[in-house]
Amino acid sequence: MFFQKLLGMFSNDLAIDLGTANTLVYVHGRGIICDEPSVVVLRTDNRKPVAVGMEAKEMLGKTPSNIITIRPLKDGVIADFDATEEMLKYFITKAHNRKSFVSPRVIIGVPSGITQVERRAVKDAAHSSGAREVYLIEEPMAAAVGVGLPVGEPSGNMIVDIGGGTTDVAVISLDGIVYSKAVRVGGDKMDEAIIAYIKRKYNLMIGERTAEHIKVEVGSAYPTSKVEPIEVKGRDLISGIPKAINVTEDEIREALQESVSLILDTIKVTLENTPPELAADIVDRGIVLAGGGALLRGLDILIREQTGVPVIVPDDPLTAVVRGCGMMLDKLELLRKVAIATN
């Protein structure tokens, strides 16, 4: 234990929320130092990285044939191992003090539904990127710690973490997950639904970045105070010529209905499978939302209406997972209790 602490003094230990949409990095003693898109641009001939993160996202959908843009994580898990390794190397190098001679200890938040093989892939990618020790924490547990829920108490805490690739719903008590359910629906599926809706209704083809912009500007899960329609530009599928249309909040809510319904169903199934004593605590304490999806307008109101349980959206739901992982850099006992075994 003393040796571990000594190593920790000479290395900048890191916590990473390896997200489908964004990767966040927390450095021990410094807080969150990096929040960039999980995108890598590679050359097709030698697979060497051209850009990673923010710079790579700017190139999305705009690259020539000798360069490809890859999102190495799909539905919360590694889809392209080499690209993930390059991305992790970039973030670890960016965050780690180059003067320190000890490799960092790294804690990574992963979705609760991932398989043993997928866990091993994340761990191997982190080791290959220069990590000394790698711990994997389930995202709902990390998010619960990050938003300040009393996870160690003998009481029920329910967290819904809506990320880019997955939605994790979990009931936590006594430093453990009592019941959890993950569904591969998140911000990406919502973007895809918006692209499909606009294509079907207006014969207009739009890109991923435009769909995400629409979701942020006028997306909602419940009728809220009126939001002004926004102009959307794309390519007309009939004439092939670029054109612009206006879309409204009501239209985008209709486009997102299926994704939102799947998230609601997952919450209901989790509530149905929660032991009665813990369910009573959840009625008192409410459901806590985390992840980027928690920012969808009216989602908290819709969940409250459908379940009858209070819903809380914390101040900064986007960073809940990485903050929770970061807090565990100081709490080695808790870390060892909640870390997932990968053997």
Protein Blocks (a to p, Z undefined) as FASTA:
>chain_A
ZZmmmmmmmpccddddddfkbccdddehklpabdcdddddddfklopafbgcjllmmmgo
pacfkbccddfbgghiafblklmmmmmmmmmmmmpcfkbcbdcdddddddfkbcfklmmm
mmmmmmmnopabdcdddfklmmmmmnopafkbccddddddddfkbccddddeehiafbdc
dddddfklmmmmmmmmmmmmnopacdfklmmmmmmmmgcfbdcddddddddddddfklop
acdddddfklmmmmmmmmmmmmmmmmmmmmmmpcfklmmmmmmnopadedjklmpghklm
mmmmmnopacdddfblmlmmmmmmmmmmmmmmlmmmmpccfZZ
